[in-house]
Amino acid sequence: MEHHRPGVGSLPQPVSEFTISDQEFRLFQDLVKAHTGIALTEHKRNLVCSRLSKRLRGLGLTSFQRYYDYLNAEAGEAELENFVNAITTNKTDFYRENWHFKFLEQEIVPALKARVARGGERRIRIWSAGCSSGEEPYTIAITLREAIESLLAWDIRILASDIDTEVLARAAQAIYPEERVAEIPRPLLERHFRQGTGAQAGLVQVTREVRNLVTFRRINLLEEPWPIRTVFDCIFCRNVIIYFDKPTQHRLMQRFATYLKDDGHLFLGHSESLYGISDQFAFLHHTIYRKHGGQELLPLRTAEATT
Ligand SMILES: C[S@@+](CC[C@H](N)C(=O)[O-])C[C@H]1O[C@@H](n2cnc3c(N)ncnc32)[C@H](O)[C@@H]1O
């Protein structure tokens, strides 16, 4: 049985057996910024300390300075992936910020159908940039499957990318604990998820039909150029730029604009905005933007997209 010593419980607990000095924290701030664009503020110090402590322990290192030196040495190159995976914040959910999926269903899909009626192609390209463990791109795929009746007649592809290889591996498996889908209405669950049995009890998997619409790739949003030749109808980049500084956000939005079709849509996270960042997009609705350009949803014959 655990014994509680009076008073001890109220003392602040150290975040790990390691401490990070001001100088070490600055080194890691610069390293994280250079590799990911993430600007770590002082109040992330404890978080960084506890997340990186696991890496120090795993490698048998005794200080952050040693870990920093290891990362910068030739032998540490492979460790950079673990380092980045440890630093990223991957919080996500199915149907997170649900108004975006309502907008996709009620505004964008009807407009794309109207474009087809005017002679455009039955082709939809969407990018989930910073997709974490897959809930966002799968919600997009489910929304499209629900909103488009003759799906086989359409050519639909969702690119889902993240810098973090650990979340991408989970995303590709598409297996989630039941609690993660508890809020999804029953009919949608029954149509788009399979219940695990036996050793998989308590888990669900997104159906193959939904999974087939999504391609996962590791893409660092900072890298230039991106290994992408597609021009998209929509880009979802939600709850990602909040971690970047203004110049990084500005550059990213400039580049997103070139990867969007004229009048393509951009979706940001609930606390993100383009105010003071970019004037290449028109504000439509809370965190939903449309690229300034051409006329309303012209047929795509001239603006052909390559994949
Ligand atoms: C908080 S999650 C957001 C997930 C999802 N978009 C959502 O809104 O639910 C942010 C994601 O951005 C990814 N990320 C951070 N910096 C990145 C970069 N430079 N390139 C690509 N992805 C990055 C992280 O790995 C993380 O999975």
The ligand as an SDF file (V2000), in Angstrom:
LIG
                    3D

 27 29  0  0  0  0  0  0  0  0999 V2000
   -2.7860   19.7440  -33.2970 C   0  0  0  0  0  0  0  0  0  0  0  0
   -2.5130   18.6800  -34.6680 S   0  0  0  0  0  0  0  0  0  0  0  0
   -3.8830   19.1030  -35.7060 C   0  0  0  0  0  0  0  0  0  0  0  0
   -4.4980   17.8900  -36.3730 C   0  0  0  0  0  0  0  0  0  0  0  0
   -5.7120   18.1760  -37.2450 C   0  0  0  0  0  0  0  0  0  0  0  0
   -5.3670   19.0570  -38.3310 N   0  0  0  0  0  0  0  0  0  0  0  0
   -6.8230   18.7730  -36.4160 C   0  0  0  0  0  0  0  0  0  0  0  0
   -7.0680   19.9920  -36.4960 O   0  0  0  0  0  0  0  0  0  0  0  0
   -7.4820   18.0440  -35.6730 O   0  0  0  0  0  0  0  0  0  0  0  0
   -1.1400   19.5240  -35.5000 C   0  0  0  0  0  0  0  0  0  0  0  0
   -0.3890   18.5920  -36.4350 C   0  0  0  0  0  0  0  0  0  0  0  0
    0.5160   19.3920  -37.2200 O   0  0  0  0  0  0  0  0  0  0  0  0
    1.6840   18.6310  -37.4270 C   0  0  0  0  0  0  0  0  0  0  0  0
    2.8070   19.5320  -37.7820 N   0  0  0  0  0  0  0  0  0  0  0  0
    3.4750   20.3940  -36.9980 C   0  0  0  0  0  0  0  0  0  0  0  0
    4.4700   21.0040  -37.6740 N   0  0  0  0  0  0  0  0  0  0  0  0
    4.4240   20.4950  -38.9310 C   0  0  0  0  0  0  0  0  0  0  0  0
    5.1990   20.7200  -40.1110 C   0  0  0  0  0  0  0  0  0  0  0  0
    6.2280   21.5730  -40.1380 N   0  0  0  0  0  0  0  0  0  0  0  0
    4.8740   20.0260  -41.2210 N   0  0  0  0  0  0  0  0  0  0  0  0
    3.8400   19.1470  -41.2100 C   0  0  0  0  0  0  0  0  0  0  0  0
    3.0840   18.8960  -40.1400 N   0  0  0  0  0  0  0  0  0  0  0  0
    3.3700   19.5600  -39.0100 C   0  0  0  0  0  0  0  0  0  0  0  0
    1.9000   17.9200  -36.1090 C   0  0  0  0  0  0  0  0  0  0  0  0
    2.7290   16.7820  -36.2410 O   0  0  0  0  0  0  0  0  0  0  0  0
    0.4640   17.5730  -35.7140 C   0  0  0  0  0  0  0  0  0  0  0  0
    0.1070   16.2490  -36.0590 O   0  0  0  0  0  0  0  0  0  0  0  0
  1  2  1  0
  2  3  1  0
  2 10  1  0
  3  4  1  0
  4  5  1  0
  5  6  1  0
  5  7  1  0
  7  8  2  0
  7  9  1  0
 10 11  1  0
 11 12  1  0
 11 26  1  0
 12 13  1  0
 13 14  1  0
 13 24  1  0
 14 15  1  0
 14 23  1  0
 15 16  2  0
 16 17  1  0
 17 18  1  0
 17 23  2  0
 18 19  1  0
 18 20  2  0
 20 21  1  0
 21 22  2  0
 22 23  1  0
 24 25  1  0
 24 26  1  0
 26 27  1  0
M  CHG  2   2   1   9  -1
M  END
$$$$
